[in-house]
Amino acid sequence: MYVNPYRSVVAAIVGLRAKGYFVDFKAETLGLRCLQTKEIIPEDQMKIEEYHFFDGAENPDRMHLVYAIQCKNGLRGILSGIYGTFSDPFM
């Protein structure tokens, strides 16, 4: 069973930054774009090392995922976004 060690999305991001996940990613059709370097990382060049799920039990509008990602080129970063009915398909 998955147990989220973080109480909020902000706490998860702060915790992952402390573990060395310093760059931010945005999902695109061809892979993840590193927002700092503008490089696109294809999916076969990355691995999800951790994820943290926030289910929005009190407020369904706050369903959120935070991923810690390690790339083969050495970049380590975070992809986060909402999920559910009104989410962006390219979170």
C-alpha positions, 0 to 999 in steps of 0.5 A: 500500500502506498503511503504518502510521506508528504502532507501537501504538494508544496511539502513534496516539492520542497522535500524533493528539492532537498533530495537533489531534484532541482529542475522543473519538467513540463510534459509535451508530445515528444517527451518532457521539456526541461524548463531551465535548459529547454531540452526535450527528454524522450521517455526512453531517456528518463525514469520515475524514481518517486511519485506522490499522490494527493487525492483531493479527499476534501476538495476534488479540484485538488487532485495532484501528482508530483513525480521525481524524475531521473534522466540518463543525461544526469538531470534530476527534476520534478513534474507536477500537475493536476489530474482528473476530468479537467486536467491537461492531457500533457500534465 
